[in-house]
Amino acid sequence: MGKFFAEFFKHKGFTVLISDKNTKLTNRELVGKSDVVFFSVPIHLTSKIIKSVILYTRPDQLLLDCT
């Protein structure tokens, strides 16, 4: 699902940043650089990932989960 949405938003002209196991960008860095954070992770990791970055979010960010 994550790849699908990344391509969808890129095609619409949005800048898409990705943080994954094989990227240099960390989850925390991604949250700091983003206006919209779209979580697309395996369901058993969802709460762990969200909890690991929630302290670094801003009130003006939109957080979405498509798990």
ChimeraX attribute file (.defattr): number of C-alpha atoms within 10 A of each C-alpha:
attribute: neighborCount
match mode: 1-to-1
recipient: residues
	/A:1	9
	/A:2	14
	/A:3	9
	/A:4	8
	/A:5	14
	/A:6	17
	/A:7	13
	/A:8	13
	/A:9	12
	/A:10	12
	/A:11	10
	/A:12	9
	/A:13	9
	/A:14	11
	/A:15	10
	/A:16	14
	/A:17	14
	/A:18	17
	/A:19	15
	/A:20	10
	/A:21	9
	/A:22	8
	/A:23	9
	/A:24	10
	/A:25	14
	/A:26	14
	/A:27	19
	/A:28	15
	/A:29	13
	/A:30	17
	/A:31	23
	/A:32	15
	/A:33	11
	/A:34	17
	/A:35	14
	/A:36	14
	/A:37	20
	/A:38	19
	/A:39	16
	/A:40	17
	/A:41	17
	/A:42	10
	/A:43	10
	/A:44	9
	/A:45	11
	/A:46	15
	/A:47	10
	/A:48	10
	/A:49	15
	/A:50	15
	/A:51	10
	/A:52	11
	/A:53	15
	/A:54	12
	/A:55	10
	/A:56	13
	/A:57	17
	/A:58	13
	/A:59	5
	/A:60	8
	/A:61	13
	/A:62	12
	/A:63	16
	/A:64	11
	/A:65	11
	/A:66	13
	/A:67	14
